[in-house]
Amino acid sequence: MITDAQKKYLKIIFQLGGDIELVSNKMLSKKLGAAPPSISQMLDRLTEAGFVKKQVLSKVNIIVVLC
C-alpha cells in the first residue's frame, strides 16, 4: 500500500521530469523543503517498493528515475 508521503514524493519526481530524465536528491530536497537524510530514506522506500530506480553517483548525489 502506498502512503500519502510516498504519493507526494512520486508526484514531485514526476513534475521534475523523472519519467524521462534523472532527478537528483538535491532537486527533491529543494522542491520539498526536506532535509537530505529524509529524502534518502524515502527514496530507499520507493526503490524497495519498485516505484523508482536509484543511481548513486557520489555520497551526496543520488539520482532517481520513475520506473
C-alpha positions in Angstrom: 0.0 0.0 0.0 1.3 3.4 -0.9 1.3 6.2 1.7 0.4 9.8 1.2 4.0 10.8 1.7 5.1 8.4 -1.0 2.5 9.8 -3.3 3.8 13.3 -2.6 7.3 12.3 -3.5 6.3 10.4 -6.6 4.3 13.4 -7.8 7.2 15.8 -7.3 9.6 13.4 -9.0 7.2 13.2 -12.0 6.8 17.1 -12.0 10.6 17.4 -12.1 10.7 15.1 -15.2 11.6 11.8 -13.5 9.7 9.9 -16.1 12.0 11.0 -18.9 15.2 12.2 -17.1 17.2 11.9 -14.0 16.2 13.8 -10.8 18.7 14.5 -8.1 18.1 14.3 -4.4 19.2 17.9 -4.2 16.4 18.9 -6.6 13.9 16.9 -4.4 15.2 18.5 -1.2 14.8 22.0 -2.6 11.3 21.3 -4.0 10.0 19.5 -0.9 11.9 21.6 1.6 13.0 18.4 3.3 16.4 17.5 4.7 18.7 15.3 2.6 18.6 12.4 5.1 14.7 12.4 4.9 14.9 12.4 1.1 17.3 9.5 1.1 15.1 7.5 3.5 12.1 8.0 1.3 14.0 7.2 -1.9 15.1 3.9 -0.3 11.5 3.0 0.5 10.3 4.0 -3.0 13.2 1.9 -4.5 12.3 -1.1 -2.4 8.6 -0.8 -3.5 9.7 -0.7 -7.2 8.5 2.8 -7.9 11.9 4.4 -8.7 15.4 3.3 -9.6 18.3 4.9 -7.8 21.8 5.6 -9.0 24.3 6.8 -6.6 26.9 8.9 -8.3 28.6 10.1 -5.1 27.8 10.3 -1.4 25.8 13.5 -1.9 24.4 12.9 -5.4 21.6 10.3 -5.6 19.7 10.3 -8.9 16.3 8.8 -9.3 14.0 8.0 -12.2 10.5 6.7 -12.2 10.0 3.0 -13.1 
